[in-house]
Amino acid sequence: MNKEANTNYPINELIKKRWSPRSFEDKAVTPGQIKNLVDAARWAASSYNEQPWRFIVGLKGDDTYDKILDCLVEWNQNWANGAAFLMLGFGKQHFSHNDSINRHRAYDLGQSVATMTIQATDMGLHMHQMAGYSSSKVLENFNVPEEYEPIVAIAGGYVGKPEDLADDYRESELAKRKRKGLEQILFHGDWEKPF
Ligand SMILES: Cc1cc2nc3c(=O)[nH]c(=O)nc-3n(C[C@H](O)[C@H](O)[C@H](O)COP(=O)(O)O)c2cc1C
């Protein structure tokens, strides 16, 4: 199965190879590998170098994993229960230096997770980000302080076989990856005038 990005211009191999599987191999990821991933995330850029990102991680078989799985919507639970690790990403809502609202917290968390996904690819791992979870369950299951906003859930591990997925998910696992064209997103001179 080839899920590599079919680019118009040459890009970095790791970016080409990153994708979001739903089928994961039944193979554990070690605590050391998780620390590798989050160390990479730590080096993302952030507004005022606030580093507003925080993560909770569970490894398959532990209580944290089960508590994260419990927060996902059923449609995500049905495939994410095969991941080797589950993670939640949070954003600190205010800047530490002056307590004003940090409008870029989600942007910054997103950059740290994007960096993590590239590190994961380099380690032979894959990650699948999810918006389909209940924020109120996250707050309840983990005693999260009010200052921290749940922003994303992530499933990760070694990529598995599409055949091991239930019918509902197999087709998209095998489907060709799609993207908008450069002319639809990159402008010059005026709005929607392609570069
Ligand atoms: C913020 C965010 C939320 C997402 N939410 C879900 C989700 O709840 N369930 C799911 O199966 N995929 C989810 N995805 C995965 C996207 O559908 C996927 O990244 C997109 O189709 C592009 O595919 P690729 O990552 O393989 O390139 C999410 C991705 C992001 C970045």
The ligand as an SDF file (V2000), in Angstrom:
LIG
                    3D

 31 33  0  0  0  0  0  0  0  0999 V2000
   -7.2170   18.4810   14.0420 C   0  0  0  0  0  0  0  0  0  0  0  0
   -7.5110   17.1790   13.3420 C   0  0  0  0  0  0  0  0  0  0  0  0
   -8.6570   16.4660   13.6730 C   0  0  0  0  0  0  0  0  0  0  0  0
   -8.9200   15.2270   13.0680 C   0  0  0  0  0  0  0  0  0  0  0  0
   -9.9890   14.4830   13.5160 N   0  0  0  0  0  0  0  0  0  0  0  0
  -10.1320   13.1990   13.1060 C   0  0  0  0  0  0  0  0  0  0  0  0
  -11.0680   12.3400   13.7330 C   0  0  0  0  0  0  0  0  0  0  0  0
  -11.7630   12.6930   14.6960 O   0  0  0  0  0  0  0  0  0  0  0  0
  -11.1810   11.0670   13.2550 N   0  0  0  0  0  0  0  0  0  0  0  0
  -10.4110   10.6030   12.2260 C   0  0  0  0  0  0  0  0  0  0  0  0
  -10.5570    9.4330   11.8720 O   0  0  0  0  0  0  0  0  0  0  0  0
   -9.4840   11.4010   11.6210 N   0  0  0  0  0  0  0  0  0  0  0  0
   -9.3160   12.6810   12.0490 C   0  0  0  0  0  0  0  0  0  0  0  0
   -8.3280   13.4830   11.4960 N   0  0  0  0  0  0  0  0  0  0  0  0
   -7.4370   12.9620   10.4330 C   0  0  0  0  0  0  0  0  0  0  0  0
   -7.6760   13.6570    9.1010 C   0  0  0  0  0  0  0  0  0  0  0  0
   -8.8730   13.1990    8.5300 O   0  0  0  0  0  0  0  0  0  0  0  0
   -6.4590   13.4140    8.1940 C   0  0  0  0  0  0  0  0  0  0  0  0
   -5.3350   14.0140    8.7410 O   0  0  0  0  0  0  0  0  0  0  0  0
   -6.7140   13.9720    6.7830 C   0  0  0  0  0  0  0  0  0  0  0  0
   -7.7090   13.2350    6.1300 O   0  0  0  0  0  0  0  0  0  0  0  0
   -5.4600   13.9630    5.9200 C   0  0  0  0  0  0  0  0  0  0  0  0
   -4.9210   12.6650    5.8580 O   0  0  0  0  0  0  0  0  0  0  0  0
   -3.3890   12.3660    6.1840 P   0  0  0  0  0  0  0  0  0  0  0  0
   -3.1380   12.8240    7.6040 O   0  0  0  0  0  0  0  0  0  0  0  0
   -3.2610   10.8570    6.0520 O   0  0  0  0  0  0  0  0  0  0  0  0
   -2.5650   13.1170    5.2140 O   0  0  0  0  0  0  0  0  0  0  0  0
   -8.0550   14.7210   12.0720 C   0  0  0  0  0  0  0  0  0  0  0  0
   -6.8940   15.4630   11.7250 C   0  0  0  0  0  0  0  0  0  0  0  0
   -6.6110   16.6580   12.3590 C   0  0  0  0  0  0  0  0  0  0  0  0
   -5.3320   17.3940   12.0170 C   0  0  0  0  0  0  0  0  0  0  0  0
  1  2  1  0
  2  3  1  0
  2 30  2  0
  3  4  2  0
  4  5  1  0
  4 28  1  0
  5  6  2  0
  6  7  1  0
  6 13  1  0
  7  8  2  0
  7  9  1  0
  9 10  1  0
 10 11  2  0
 10 12  1  0
 12 13  2  0
 13 14  1  0
 14 15  1  0
 14 28  1  0
 15 16  1  0
 16 17  1  0
 16 18  1  0
 18 19  1  0
 18 20  1  0
 20 21  1  0
 20 22  1  0
 22 23  1  0
 23 24  1  0
 24 25  2  0
 24 26  1  0
 24 27  1  0
 28 29  2  0
 29 30  1  0
 30 31  1  0
M  END
$$$$
